[in-house]
Amino acid sequence: MQLGRVAIALVAVVLVSPPARADDSFTAKTQVYTDSDHTTVVSPLAALSRDAWKGGTLSASYVADVVSSASVDVISNATSHMNDFRSEITAGLIQKLRNTTLSGSYVYSVENDYQSHNAELGLSQDFFEKNSTLAIGATFSANDVYRTGDQAFHRKLTVGGVSASWTQVLGRATIAQLSYTFSYGNGYWASPYRFVKDRK
């Protein structure tokens, strides 16, 4: 779905920092998007971060997208209006051990015709008085693809990847970074709503 053209965004933000720990935070906001092509997206978000123990930070967030559209780009000839709802839950952990940082996160996303589980692990190590940093990571995603209005349609898609980077401080205002990313996917990549007409 393309959400281009003229747009208006309205954002309401609430920031609360509990006095018990300086780095604890809570964020709540709602974004409203509308354009001249009869598309409206309302996206409420809530995010929480807390220093649970020495060097350990826990985080969690929830975001939803409520979409309503009458654009010709997203509706079919059989419908004059489209509504969709997507929700996403994220949980994360960061552990700092002197010059080493470990991280992990999990994201669950679901909508009418798609369901996704995503996991990510990361490790970064500082060297040479923190002027150099080596970071490596791994990701895995398991997805279920459906088609609205067709209960018999169900496909799987799995995607895995690894990444590595080296960051070097060259001066007070200059850094250099070398990175590599590899990903591999297996399963259904196509859109379940695109059909090839059988010419007879």
N, C-alpha and C positions, 0 to 999 in steps of 0.2 A: 504494500500500500504506500503510495506517495503522498506526502503531506507538504506540498510546496505552496506556491502562490502567496497571496497576502495573508499574514498571520497576526494574531493578537494573543499575547501571553499574559496571564494574570497569576501572580505568585504570592502566596501567604506563607510566611515562615515564622516558626516559633523555636527559639533556642533556649534551652535550659541547661545550666551547668550545676549539678549538685555540689554543695559546699564541701562534702566529705573528701573528695579527691579532685585535684585541679584538672585532671585530664578526662574525667567522666563527662559525657555529653549526651544530650537528647535533642533530636531535630525532628520537626514535623512541618510539612509543607504540602500545599496543593497547587498544582499547575493546571491551568486551563488554556487549551489551544483551540482556536477557531480560525477558519479561513473563508475565503469567498467562494469556495467550491462545496459548501454545505457539509463540512466535516468538523466535528467537535471532539476533542479528546480531554478528559478530566483525569488527572493523575495524582492521587493522594499518596504521600510517602511519610513513613515514620522510621527513624533510625536511632539506635542506642549503642553507645560505646562505653565500656567500663574497664578500669584497671583492676582486675580481680585479684592479682597477687603481684609480687615483685617481678617486673619485667613482662608480665602476662596481661594482654588486653583481649577482652571478649567483645564481639560486636554482633548486632542483629539488625535486620531491617525488613520492612515490608513496603512494597509498592504495587499499585494497581493502575491499569489503563482501562478506562471506560470510553469506548469509541462509538460514535454515532455518525453515520455518513449517508448522504444521498448522492455522492459524487459518482460520475459515470466510470471513474477509474477503479472503483472497488465494488460496485454492484453488478449483478448479472442482468440479463434481459428479463429474467423471471421475477426479479425483486426490484422494488422502487426505493428501498431503504435498508441499511445494514447496521446492525448493532453487534458489538463484540466486547468481551470482558476478559482481561488478562491480569493474573496476580502472580507476584514473585516474592519468595521468602529467601533471605540470605542469612547465614550464620558464619562467623569467622573467628579465628584465633591467631594472635601474633605473640610469639615468645622471643624476648631479647635476652641474649646471653653474652654480655660484654661485646665482642666484635662479631657475633653471629646472630642472625635473625631467622627464626623459623616461622612459617605462616601456613595456614590451611583455611579453606573456605568451602562451603556447600551452598548451592543455589538450586531451589526448586521453583519451576515456572509452569503454569498451566493456563490454558485458554480453551475455547470451544473445540478446536481441532488440533491441539498440540499439547504435549506434556514432556517436560525436560528435567533431567537430573544432571547437575554439573558439580564436579569436585576438582579442587585445585590445591596443589602442595608447592611450597617454595622454600628456598634456602638461599641466604646471602651471607657472604663473609667479607669483612673488611681487612685490608692489608696495608702495610706501610703507613701507619698512623692515620688510617682511614682515608688515604689519598687514592686507594684502589679498592674496587669492590667487584667480587665475582658473585653472580647470581645464577641459580639454576631453578627450573620449575617443571612441573608436570601437570597436565590437565586430562580429564576424562569426562565425556558427556554421553549420556544415554537418553535417547529421544523416542517418543511414540508419536507417529504421524497419523492423524485421522482425517476424515472428510465429513464436514457438517451435512447432515441429511442422508448420509450413507453409512449405516451401522455396520455393514459388512467390510468397510474399508479400514485397514489397519496395517501400517508399515513400521519397521524399526530403522533407526539410524544411530550408529555409535561413532564417536569421534574421539581420538586420543592425540595428545601432542606433548612435545618437550621443548624447552627453550633454555638458552644460556646467553649470558652477556658479561662483558668486562667493561667497567666504567673507570676512567682514569682522570684524575684532576690534573690539569695542565697549568692552571694559574688561578688567580682570584676570581676571574670571570669566565674561565674557559674550561670545559671538560670534553672528553672524547669517549665515545662508546662504540663497542663492537658487539653485535648481537646476532644470534642464530635461532631460528624457529622452524620446527618440523611438526607437521600434523598429518594424521591419516584417518580417513573416514570410511566406513563400510555400511551400506544400507541404502535407504531411499532418499535421494537428493532432490528429486523433482517436486514441482508443485502439484498437490492432489487436485487442483482445480483447473489445470491446463490439460485439455484434451486434444488429441490429434484426430482429425476427421478421417474416416475411412472412405477413400474414394473408390467407388465401384462403377 
